[in-house]
Structure formats: C-alpha cells, structure tokens
Amino acid sequence: MRSDTSNKNNKKSTVINGNQFSDLLGFYEEVSRVLMKDADWKVGTLDGFDDILYGFQGEIVWKESEKSKDDLGFEATKEFYENKIRKGKPFNIDLAQQKLDDLIAGNGQTLFDILIEIIESHKNITLILD
C-alpha cells in the first residue's frame, strides 16, 4: 500500500511503509516521498526529519513497523555511529562514541527508537505502528 493522504478537519493521514525500505537512507527516501511531495529537497538527517514534522498535523501510520524495527535496530545503529566516528568533523565524535558505548552496553536507543521518539515529540501527530 502506498501513501494516502486524506483530509479530516484539515488533518492528514499518511502511511510510511516499512516494505519500501530496509535502511536509514531508504527511510529518508520514503518519508521524503510521502511527506514532502512538493518540496525541492529531501530529508537526509535525523534533524531534517524532525524539521519536516513541524509542518505536519494528523496521523502517521507506520506499516510493517516490526520489519523497520529490525532493519533500523542494533546493527544499523552501530554502523550509524561507527560511520560518524570514522568521518569525524562536523560530527561530535565524543557524543557518537558515548551513544555507541551505550548501545553496545544494552542501554542505548536504536535508530528505530530515535525515529519513534522524534515523531512522538510532535504533539500534533498521532503515530500508529502497524
């Protein structure tokens, strides 16, 4: 099922389909496609994803969220932080290392957890994991 946007009292309903991606870059492509149809730029960072949600009001249905939870889980998150550490500036290496250490110790958030937290921080959005 592709994205569907409908108006209910000016609120939208949008679908993020976990079958459409298997990594963070694919997630960015999917949310750019479904949330930014008329924009001339695409989401490419966690901060960018957070930014586009400020203009959204309504419901986001994340289909195949269990698949996404696996795809954006421990291994993908470990690689995400290792890449930041390897690249160095402009990334905060100490912060990335701390987050990686937390993840390995079993106390850190996965990318999936971070994305959920970003969505849930926007009070005008209702998230439905399907």
N, CA, C and O atoms as a GROMACS GRO file, in nm:
protein
  520
    1MET      N    1   0.085  -0.118   0.000
    1MET     CA    2   0.000   0.000   0.000
    1MET      C    3   0.089   0.124   0.000
    1MET      O    4   0.182   0.134   0.080
    2ARG      N    5   0.062   0.214  -0.085
    2ARG     CA    6   0.137   0.339  -0.093
    2ARG      C    7   0.074   0.442   0.000
    2ARG      O    8  -0.028   0.417   0.064
    3SER      N    9   0.138   0.558   0.006
    3SER     CA   10   0.088   0.661   0.098
    3SER      C   11  -0.049   0.709   0.054
    3SER      O   12  -0.081   0.714  -0.065
    4ASP      N   13  -0.127   0.744   0.153
    4ASP     CA   14  -0.256   0.803   0.120
    4ASP      C   15  -0.277   0.918   0.217
    4ASP      O   16  -0.259   0.904   0.338
    5THR      N   17  -0.316   1.028   0.162
    5THR     CA   18  -0.335   1.147   0.244
    5THR      C   19  -0.480   1.189   0.227
    5THR      O   20  -0.527   1.212   0.116
    6SER      N   21  -0.550   1.200   0.340
    6SER     CA   22  -0.690   1.242   0.332
    6SER      C   23  -0.714   1.353   0.433
    6SER      O   24  -0.643   1.364   0.533
    7ASN      N   25  -0.812   1.434   0.406
    7ASN     CA   26  -0.843   1.545   0.496
    7ASN      C   27  -0.958   1.509   0.588
    7ASN      O   28  -1.066   1.471   0.543
    8LYS      N   29  -0.934   1.522   0.716
    8LYS     CA   30  -1.039   1.509   0.818
    8LYS      C   31  -1.018   1.628   0.909
    8LYS      O   32  -0.929   1.626   0.995
    9ASN      N   33  -1.098   1.731   0.891
    9ASN     CA   34  -1.080   1.854   0.968
    9ASN      C   35  -0.940   1.910   0.951
    9ASN      O   36  -0.876   1.951   1.048
   10ASN      N   37  -0.891   1.912   0.827
   10ASN     CA   38  -0.758   1.962   0.794
   10ASN      C   39  -0.644   1.878   0.852
   10ASN      O   40  -0.529   1.922   0.852
   11LYS      N   41  -0.674   1.760   0.901
   11LYS     CA   42  -0.570   1.670   0.949
   11LYS      C   43  -0.543   1.567   0.842
   11LYS      O   44  -0.634   1.523   0.771
   12LYS      N   45  -0.418   1.529   0.831
   12LYS     CA   46  -0.378   1.433   0.729
   12LYS      C   47  -0.357   1.295   0.789
   12LYS      O   48  -0.333   1.281   0.909
   13SER      N   49  -0.368   1.197   0.705
   13SER     CA   50  -0.330   1.062   0.740
   13SER      C   51  -0.229   1.016   0.636
   13SER      O   52  -0.259   1.014   0.516
   14THR      N   53  -0.111   0.980   0.681
   14THR     CA   54  -0.004   0.942   0.590
   14THR      C   55   0.050   0.806   0.631
   14THR      O   56   0.056   0.773   0.750
   15VAL      N   57   0.090   0.728   0.532
   15VAL     CA   58   0.144   0.595   0.557
   15VAL      C   59   0.293   0.593   0.524
   15VAL      O   60   0.334   0.630   0.414
   16ILE      N   61   0.374   0.549   0.620
   16ILE     CA   62   0.514   0.514   0.596
   16ILE      C   63   0.514   0.362   0.586
   16ILE      O   64   0.472   0.294   0.679
   17ASN      N   65   0.562   0.310   0.474
   17ASN     CA   66   0.556   0.166   0.451
   17ASN      C   67   0.695   0.105   0.470
   17ASN      O   68   0.785   0.129   0.389
   18GLY      N   69   0.711   0.026   0.575
   18GLY     CA   70   0.838  -0.038   0.605
   18GLY      C   71   0.886  -0.135   0.498
   18GLY      O   72   1.004  -0.168   0.493
   19ASN      N   73   0.795  -0.181   0.410
   19ASN     CA   74   0.836  -0.267   0.299
   19ASN      C   75   0.907  -0.188   0.190
   19ASN      O   76   0.966  -0.248   0.100
   20GLN      N   77   0.901  -0.056   0.195
   20GLN     CA   78   0.962   0.028   0.092
   20GLN      C   79   1.109   0.060   0.121
   20GLN      O   80   1.175   0.122   0.037
   21PHE      N   81   1.161   0.020   0.238
   21PHE     CA   82   1.300   0.050   0.272
   21PHE      C   83   1.354  -0.053   0.370
   21PHE      O   84   1.278  -0.125   0.436
   22SER      N   85   1.486  -0.059   0.378
   22SER     CA   86   1.549  -0.152   0.473
   22SER      C   87   1.667  -0.088   0.546
   22SER      O   88   1.740  -0.157   0.618
   23ASP      N   89   1.687   0.043   0.527
   23ASP     CA   90   1.794   0.112   0.599
   23ASP      C   91   1.754   0.258   0.619
   23ASP      O   92   1.648   0.301   0.573
   24LEU      N   93   1.839   0.334   0.687
   24LEU     CA   94   1.805   0.472   0.720
   24LEU      C   95   1.793   0.559   0.596
   24LEU      O   96   1.703   0.643   0.588
   25LEU      N   97   1.880   0.540   0.498
   25LEU     CA   98   1.869   0.619   0.375
   25LEU      C   99   1.739   0.590   0.303
   25LEU      O  100   1.675   0.680   0.249
   26GLY      N  101   1.699   0.464   0.302
   26GLY     CA  102   1.570   0.428   0.243
   26GLY      C  103   1.453   0.488   0.318
   26GLY      O  104   1.354   0.529   0.258
   27PHE      N  105   1.465   0.494   0.453
   27PHE     CA  106   1.362   0.559   0.534
   27PHE      C  107   1.350   0.706   0.493
   27PHE      O  108   1.240   0.757   0.474
   28TYR      N  109   1.464   0.774   0.480
   28TYR     CA  110   1.462   0.915   0.439
   28TYR      C  111   1.395   0.931   0.302
   28TYR      O  112   1.319   1.026   0.282
   29GLU      N  113   1.423   0.841   0.211
   29GLU     CA  114   1.358   0.845   0.078
   29GLU      C  115   1.207   0.830   0.091
   29GLU      O  116   1.130   0.903   0.029
   30GLU      N  117   1.165   0.734   0.173
   30GLU     CA  118   1.022   0.707   0.191
   30GLU      C  119   0.952   0.828   0.254
   30GLU      O  120   0.847   0.869   0.204
   31VAL      N  121   1.007   0.884   0.360
   31VAL     CA  122   0.939   0.997   0.424
   31VAL      C  123   0.944   1.121   0.335
   31VAL      O  124   0.852   1.203   0.338
   32SER      N  125   1.049   1.135   0.258
   32SER     CA  126   1.054   1.247   0.162
   32SER      C  127   0.942   1.232   0.060
   32SER      O  128   0.874   1.329   0.025
   33ARG      N  129   0.923   1.109   0.013
   33ARG     CA  130   0.821   1.082  -0.088
   33ARG      C  131   0.680   1.106  -0.033
   33ARG      O  132   0.597   1.165  -0.101
   34VAL      N  133   0.654   1.060   0.090
   34VAL     CA  134   0.517   1.068   0.141
   34VAL      C  135   0.485   1.197   0.215
   34VAL      O  136   0.369   1.237   0.221
   35LEU      N  137   0.585   1.263   0.270
   35LEU     CA  138   0.559   1.384   0.348
   35LEU      C  139   0.599   1.513   0.278
   35LEU      O  140   0.560   1.622   0.320
   36MET      N  141   0.676   1.502   0.170
   36MET     CA  142   0.730   1.623   0.107
   36MET      C  143   0.710   1.619  -0.045
   36MET      O  144   0.801   1.652  -0.121
   37LYS      N  145   0.592   1.580  -0.087
   37LYS     CA  146   0.564   1.563  -0.230
   37LYS      C  147   0.603   1.685  -0.314
   37LYS      O  148   0.656   1.668  -0.424
   38ASP      N  149   0.579   1.804  -0.266
   38ASP     CA  150   0.601   1.925  -0.345
   38ASP      C  151   0.730   1.998  -0.310
   38ASP      O  152   0.755   2.106  -0.362
   39ALA      N  153   0.810   1.942  -0.223
   39ALA     CA  154   0.935   2.009  -0.182
   39ALA      C  155   1.045   1.983  -0.284
   39ALA      O  156   1.044   1.882  -0.354
   40ASP      N  157   1.140   2.075  -0.290
   40ASP     CA  158   1.251   2.058  -0.383
   40ASP      C  159   1.377   2.008  -0.312
   40ASP      O  160   1.487   2.019  -0.366
   41TRP      N  161   1.361   1.954  -0.194
   41TRP     CA  162   1.472   1.892  -0.121
   41TRP      C  163   1.421   1.766  -0.054
   41TRP      O  164   1.300   1.746  -0.042
   42LYS      N  165   1.513   1.682  -0.010
   42LYS     CA  166   1.476   1.557   0.055
   42LYS      C  167   1.540   1.551   0.193
   42LYS      O  168   1.644   1.611   0.218
   43VAL      N  169   1.475   1.477   0.279
   43VAL     CA  170   1.527   1.454   0.413
   43VAL      C  171   1.655   1.371   0.401
   43VAL      O  172   1.662   1.277   0.322
   44GLY      N  173   1.756   1.407   0.479
   44GLY     CA  174   1.880   1.332   0.476
   44GLY      C  175   1.946   1.318   0.612
   44GLY      O  176   2.055   1.261   0.624
   45THR      N  177   1.880   1.371   0.716
   45THR     CA  178   1.934   1.361   0.852
   45THR      C  179   1.820   1.344   0.951
   45THR      O  180   1.704   1.368   0.919
   46LEU      N  181   1.855   1.303   1.070
   46LEU     CA  182   1.755   1.293   1.177
   46LEU      C  183   1.696   1.430   1.209
   46LEU      O  184   1.576   1.443   1.231
   47ASP      N  185   1.782   1.533   1.212
   47ASP     CA  186   1.733   1.670   1.236
   47ASP      C  187   1.639   1.716   1.125
   47ASP      O  188   1.539   1.782   1.151
   48GLY      N  189   1.672   1.680   1.002
   48GLY     CA  190   1.587   1.716   0.889
   48GLY      C  191   1.451   1.648   0.899
   48GLY      O  192   1.348   1.709   0.868
   49PHE      N  193   1.451   1.523   0.942
   49PHE     CA  194   1.325   1.451   0.962
   49PHE      C  195   1.241   1.522   1.068
   49PHE      O  196   1.121   1.543   1.050
   50ASP      N  197   1.305   1.558   1.178
   50ASP     CA  198   1.236   1.630   1.285
   50ASP      C  199   1.177   1.761   1.231
   50ASP      O  200   1.063   1.796   1.261
   51ASP      N  201   1.256   1.832   1.152
   51ASP     CA  202   1.212   1.962   1.098
   51ASP      C  203   1.086   1.951   1.013
   51ASP      O  204   0.996   2.033   1.027
   52ILE      N  205   1.079   1.849   0.925
   52ILE     CA  206   0.961   1.841   0.837
   52ILE      C  207   0.834   1.807   0.914
   52ILE      O  208   0.724   1.836   0.867
   53LEU      N  209   0.849   1.747   1.031
   53LEU     CA  210   0.730   1.711   1.108
   53LEU      C  211   0.662   1.831   1.172
   53LEU      O  212   0.546   1.822   1.211
   54TYR      N  213   0.734   1.943   1.184
   54TYR     CA  214   0.672   2.063   1.243
   54TYR      C  215   0.556   2.111   1.157
   54TYR      O  216   0.463   2.172   1.210
   55GLY      N  217   0.558   2.086   1.028
   55GLY     CA  218   0.451   2.130   0.940
   55GLY      C  219   0.342   2.027   0.922
   55GLY      O  220   0.247   2.051   0.847
   56PHE      N  221   0.353   1.914   0.988
   56PHE     CA  222   0.255   1.806   0.970
   56PHE      C  223   0.162   1.799   1.088
   56PHE      O  224   0.204   1.811   1.203
   57GLN      N  225   0.035   1.780   1.059
   57GLN     CA  226  -0.064   1.762   1.164
   57GLN      C  227  -0.154   1.648   1.123
   57GLN      O  228  -0.209   1.648   1.013
   58GLY      N  229  -0.168   1.550   1.209
   58GLY     CA  230  -0.254   1.437   1.179
   58GLY      C  231  -0.195   1.306   1.226
   58GLY      O  232  -0.136   1.296   1.333
   59GLU      N  233  -0.211   1.206   1.142
   59GLU     CA  234  -0.179   1.070   1.180
   59GLU      C  235  -0.075   1.012   1.084
   59GLU      O  236  -0.086   1.027   0.963
   60ILE      N  237   0.024   0.946   1.142
   60ILE     CA  238   0.121   0.872   1.062
   60ILE      C  239   0.103   0.725   1.097
   60ILE      O  240   0.117   0.686   1.213
   61VAL      N  241   0.073   0.645   0.996
   61VAL     CA  242   0.062   0.501   1.013
   61VAL      C  243   0.191   0.440   0.960
   61VAL      O  244   0.222   0.455   0.841
   62TRP      N  245   0.266   0.374   1.044
   62TRP     CA  246   0.390   0.309   1.003
   62TRP      C  247   0.360   0.162   0.981
   62TRP      O  248   0.358   0.084   1.075
   63LYS      N  249   0.337   0.126   0.855
   63LYS     CA  250   0.308  -0.013   0.820
   63LYS      C  251   0.438  -0.094   0.821
   63LYS      O  252   0.545  -0.041   0.792
   64GLU      N  253   0.426  -0.221   0.855
   64GLU     CA  254   0.543  -0.310   0.865
   64GLU      C  255   0.646  -0.253   0.962
   64GLU      O  256   0.767  -0.261   0.937
   65SER      N  257   0.598  -0.197   1.073
   65SER     CA  258   0.688  -0.135   1.170
   65SER      C  259   0.781  -0.238   1.237
   65SER      O  260   0.893  -0.205   1.275
   66GLU      N  261   0.735  -0.362   1.251
   66GLU     CA  262   0.822  -0.465   1.309
   66GLU      C  263   0.942  -0.492   1.219
   66GLU      O  264   1.054  -0.511   1.268
   67LYS      N  265   0.921  -0.492   1.087
   67LYS     CA  266   1.031  -0.507   0.992
   67LYS      C  267   1.126  -0.389   1.007
   67LYS      O  268   1.248  -0.408   1.010
   68SER      N  269   1.071  -0.268   1.018
   68SER     CA  270   1.155  -0.149   1.034
   68SER      C  271   1.232  -0.154   1.166
   68SER      O  272   1.347  -0.111   1.172
   69LYS      N  273   1.168  -0.206   1.269
   69LYS     CA  274   1.235  -0.217   1.399
   69LYS      C  275   1.359  -0.306   1.387
   69LYS      O  276   1.462  -0.277   1.448
   70ASP      N  277   1.348  -0.412   1.309
   70ASP     CA  278   1.464  -0.500   1.284
   70ASP      C  279   1.566  -0.430   1.194
   70ASP      O  280   1.686  -0.430   1.223
   71ASP      N  281   1.516  -0.372   1.084
   71ASP     CA  282   1.605  -0.307   0.986
   71ASP      C  283   1.683  -0.191   1.047
   71ASP      O  284   1.800  -0.170   1.012
   72LEU      N  285   1.621  -0.118   1.137
   72LEU     CA  286   1.682   0.000   1.197
   72LEU      C  287   1.719  -0.028   1.344
   72LEU      O  288   1.715   0.061   1.429
   73GLY      N  289   1.756  -0.152   1.369
   73GLY     CA  290   1.787  -0.196   1.504
   73GLY      C  291   1.935  -0.184   1.538
   73GLY      O  292   2.003  -0.093   1.493
   74PHE      N  293   1.982  -0.277   1.618
   74PHE     CA  294   2.117  -0.271   1.675
   74PHE      C  295   2.225  -0.257   1.568
   74PHE      O  296   2.307  -0.165   1.575
   75GLU      N  297   2.226  -0.346   1.470
   75GLU     CA  298   2.335  -0.346   1.370
   75GLU      C  299   2.339  -0.216   1.290
   75GLU      O  300   2.445  -0.157   1.270
   76ALA      N  301   2.222  -0.171   1.245
   76ALA     CA  302   2.216  -0.046   1.167
   76ALA      C  303   2.259   0.073   1.252
   76ALA      O  304   2.325   0.165   1.203
   77THR      N  305   2.222   0.071   1.378
   77THR     CA  306   2.256   0.182   1.468
   77THR      C  307   2.405   0.182   1.498
   77THR      O  308   2.468   0.287   1.502
   78LYS      N  309   2.460   0.065   1.520
   78LYS     CA  310   2.604   0.051   1.546
   78LYS      C  311   2.682   0.107   1.427
   78LYS      O  312   2.777   0.183   1.444
   79GLU      N  313   2.641   0.069   1.308
   79GLU     CA  314   2.707   0.118   1.186
   79GLU      C  315   2.691   0.270   1.172
   79GLU      O  316   2.784   0.338   1.131
   80PHE      N  317   2.574   0.322   1.206
   80PHE     CA  318   2.546   0.466   1.201
   80PHE      C  319   2.646   0.543   1.286
   80PHE      O  320   2.705   0.641   1.240
   81TYR      N  321   2.666   0.500   1.410
   81TYR     CA  322   2.760   0.570   1.499
   81TYR      C  323   2.905   0.546   1.459
   81TYR      O  324   2.986   0.638   1.468
   82GLU      N  325   2.938   0.426   1.416
   82GLU     CA  326   3.075   0.399   1.370
   82GLU      C  327   3.111   0.487   1.251
   82GLU      O  328   3.224   0.535   1.241
   83ASN      N  329   3.016   0.508   1.160
   83ASN     CA  330   3.041   0.596   1.045
   83ASN      C  331   3.065   0.740   1.090
   83ASN      O  332   3.153   0.807   1.036
   84LYS      N  333   2.988   0.788   1.186
   84LYS     CA  334   3.007   0.924   1.238
   84LYS      C  335   3.146   0.937   1.299
   84LYS      O  336   3.216   1.036   1.276
   85ILE      N  337   3.185   0.839   1.377
   85ILE     CA  338   3.316   0.841   1.442
   85ILE      C  339   3.427   0.839   1.336
   85ILE      O  340   3.524   0.913   1.348
   86ARG      N  341   3.411   0.756   1.236
   86ARG     CA  342   3.510   0.743   1.129
   86ARG      C  343   3.524   0.873   1.049
   86ARG      O  344   3.634   0.913   1.014
   87LYS      N  345   3.411   0.938   1.020
   87LYS     CA  346   3.412   1.062   0.941
   87LYS      C  347   3.468   1.180   1.019
   87LYS      O  348   3.530   1.269   0.962
   88GLY      N  349   3.445   1.181   1.148
   88GLY     CA  350   3.495   1.292   1.228
   88GLY      C  351   3.412   1.417   1.208
   88GLY      O  352   3.289   1.410   1.196
   89LYS      N  353   3.478   1.531   1.203
   89LYS     CA  354   3.407   1.659   1.190
   89LYS      C  355   3.322   1.659   1.066
   89LYS      O  356   3.364   1.605   0.964
   90PRO      N  357   3.202   1.717   1.070
   90PRO     CA  358   3.147   1.805   1.173
   90PRO      C  359   3.078   1.731   1.287
   90PRO      O  360   3.017   1.795   1.373
   91PHE      N  361   3.087   1.598   1.290
   91PHE     CA  362   3.016   1.521   1.392
   91PHE      C  363   3.087   1.532   1.527
   91PHE      O  364   3.209   1.546   1.534
   92ASN      N  365   3.009   1.526   1.633
   92ASN     CA  366   3.061   1.525   1.770
   92ASN      C  367   3.104   1.382   1.800
   92ASN      O  368   3.023   1.297   1.835
   93ILE      N  369   3.234   1.357   1.786
   93ILE     CA  370   3.288   1.222   1.800
   93ILE      C  371   3.265   1.167   1.941
   93ILE      O  372   3.230   1.050   1.957
   94ASP      N  373   3.286   1.251   2.042
   94ASP     CA  374   3.268   1.204   2.180
   94ASP      C  375   3.124   1.160   2.205
   94ASP      O  376   3.099   1.057   2.268
   95LEU      N  377   3.028   1.239   2.156
   95LEU     CA  378   2.887   1.204   2.172
   95LEU      C  379   2.854   1.076   2.097
   95LEU      O  380   2.785   0.989   2.150
   96ALA      N  381   2.903   1.064   1.974
   96ALA     CA  382   2.878   0.943   1.895
   96ALA      C  383   2.937   0.821   1.965
   96ALA      O  384   2.875   0.715   1.968
   97GLN      N  385   3.057   0.836   2.020
   97GLN     CA  386   3.121   0.724   2.092
   97GLN      C  387   3.041   0.686   2.216
   97GLN      O  388   3.024   0.568   2.246
   98GLN      N  389   2.991   0.786   2.288
   98GLN     CA  390   2.910   0.759   2.408
   98GLN      C  391   2.782   0.685   2.371
   98GLN      O  392   2.742   0.589   2.438
   99LYS      N  393   2.718   0.730   2.262
   99LYS     CA  394   2.594   0.665   2.219
   99LYS      C  395   2.622   0.523   2.171
   99LYS      O  396   2.541   0.432   2.195
  100LEU      N  397   2.735   0.502   2.105
  100LEU     CA  398   2.774   0.368   2.061
  100LEU      C  399   2.802   0.280   2.182
  100LEU      O  400   2.758   0.165   2.187
  101ASP      N  401   2.875   0.333   2.280
  101ASP     CA  402   2.903   0.256   2.402
  101ASP      C  403   2.774   0.218   2.473
  101ASP      O  404   2.759   0.105   2.519
  102ASP      N  405   2.680   0.313   2.483
  102ASP     CA  406   2.551   0.286   2.546
  102ASP      C  407   2.476   0.176   2.472
  102ASP      O  408   2.418   0.086   2.533
  103LEU      N  409   2.477   0.185   2.339
  103LEU     CA  410   2.409   0.085   2.257
  103LEU      C  411   2.466  -0.054   2.283
  103LEU      O  412   2.392  -0.149   2.305
  104ILE      N  413   2.599  -0.065   2.279
  104ILE     CA  414   2.666  -0.194   2.298
  104ILE      C  415   2.639  -0.248   2.439
  104ILE      O  416   2.627  -0.369   2.458
  105ALA      N  417   2.630  -0.158   2.536
  105ALA     CA  418   2.603  -0.199   2.674
  105ALA      C  419   2.455  -0.237   2.696
  105ALA      O  420   2.418  -0.283   2.803
  106GLY      N  421   2.373  -0.216   2.593
  106GLY     CA  422   2.231  -0.252   2.605
  106GLY      C  423   2.144  -0.140   2.661
  106GLY      O  424   2.028  -0.164   2.693
  107ASN      N  425   2.199  -0.020   2.672
  107ASN     CA  426   2.125   0.092   2.730
  107ASN      C  427   2.088   0.199   2.628
  107ASN      O  428   2.015   0.294   2.660
  108GLY      N  429   2.136   0.186   2.506
  108GLY     CA  430   2.116   0.292   2.408
  108GLY      C  431   1.995   0.270   2.319
  108GLY      O  432   1.938   0.161   2.312
  109GLN      N  433   1.958   0.377   2.253
  109GLN     CA  434   1.845   0.371   2.159
  109GLN      C  435   1.893   0.325   2.021
  109GLN      O  436   2.003   0.358   1.977
  110THR      N  437   1.808   0.248   1.956
  110THR     CA  438   1.834   0.215   1.816
  110THR      C  439   1.783   0.329   1.728
  110THR      O  440   1.713   0.419   1.776
  111LEU      N  441   1.817   0.325   1.601
  111LEU     CA  442   1.765   0.424   1.508
  111LEU      C  443   1.613   0.422   1.508
  111LEU      O  444   1.549   0.528   1.504
  112PHE      N  445   1.554   0.303   1.513
  112PHE     CA  446   1.409   0.292   1.517
  112PHE      C  447   1.354   0.366   1.640
  112PHE      O  448   1.258   0.442   1.629
  113ASP      N  449   1.415   0.342   1.756
  113ASP     CA  450   1.372   0.410   1.878
  113ASP      C  451   1.382   0.562   1.864
  113ASP      O  452   1.293   0.635   1.906
  114ILE      N  453   1.492   0.607   1.803
  114ILE     CA  454   1.513   0.751   1.786
  114ILE      C  455   1.406   0.810   1.694
  114ILE      O  456   1.351   0.917   1.723
  115LEU      N  457   1.376   0.741   1.585
  115LEU     CA  458   1.273   0.790   1.491
  115LEU      C  459   1.136   0.796   1.559
  115LEU      O  460   1.061   0.892   1.539
  116ILE      N  461   1.104   0.695   1.638
  116ILE     CA  462   0.976   0.693   1.710
  116ILE      C  463   0.972   0.812   1.807
  116ILE      O  464   0.871   0.881   1.817
  117GLU      N  465   1.082   0.833   1.879
  117GLU     CA  466   1.088   0.943   1.975
  117GLU      C  467   1.070   1.078   1.905
  117GLU      O  468   1.002   1.167   1.956
  118ILE      N  469   1.131   1.093   1.789
  118ILE     CA  470   1.116   1.218   1.712
  118ILE      C  471   0.969   1.240   1.676
  118ILE      O  472   0.915   1.348   1.696
  119ILE      N  473   0.906   1.137   1.621
  119ILE     CA  474   0.765   1.150   1.582
  119ILE      C  475   0.679   1.182   1.704
  119ILE      O  476   0.595   1.272   1.699
  120GLU      N  477   0.699   1.108   1.812
  120GLU     CA  478   0.615   1.126   1.931
  120GLU      C  479   0.640   1.260   2.001
  120GLU      O  480   0.557   1.302   2.083
  121SER      N  481   0.750   1.326   1.972
  121SER     CA  482   0.776   1.457   2.033
  121SER      C  483   0.688   1.566   1.971
  121SER      O  484   0.679   1.677   2.024
  122HIS      N  485   0.625   1.534   1.859
  122HIS     CA  486   0.536   1.630   1.791
  122HIS      C  487   0.393   1.601   1.836
  122HIS      O  488   0.333   1.502   1.795
  123LYS      N  489   0.340   1.688   1.918
  123LYS     CA  490   0.209   1.665   1.980
  123LYS      C  491   0.093   1.669   1.880
  123LYS      O  492  -0.016   1.621   1.912
  124ASN      N  493   0.113   1.726   1.762
  124ASN     CA  494   0.007   1.732   1.660
  124ASN      C  495   0.004   1.606   1.574
  124ASN      O  496  -0.073   1.599   1.478
  125ILE      N  497   0.089   1.507   1.608
  125ILE     CA  498   0.096   1.386   1.529
  125ILE      C  499   0.058   1.267   1.616
  125ILE      O  500   0.103   1.253   1.729
  126THR      N  501  -0.027   1.181   1.560
  126THR     CA  502  -0.060   1.055   1.623
  126THR      C  503   0.012   0.946   1.544
  126THR      O  504  -0.007   0.935   1.423
  127LEU      N  505   0.094   0.867   1.612
  127LEU     CA  506   0.168   0.760   1.545
  127LEU      C  507   0.098   0.627   1.570
  127LEU      O  508   0.064   0.593   1.684
  128ILE      N  509   0.076   0.554   1.463
  128ILE     CA  510   0.016   0.421   1.473
  128ILE      C  511   0.115   0.322   1.412
  128ILE      O  512   0.146   0.329   1.294
  129LEU      N  513   0.165   0.231   1.495
  129LEU     CA  514   0.255   0.127   1.447
  129LEU      C  515   0.172   0.008   1.404
  129LEU      O  516   0.094  -0.046   1.483
  130ASP      N  517   0.188  -0.032   1.281
  130ASP     CA  518   0.106  -0.137   1.223
  130ASP      C  519   0.195  -0.253   1.180
  130ASP      O  520   0.146  -0.353   1.129
   0.00000   0.00000   0.00000
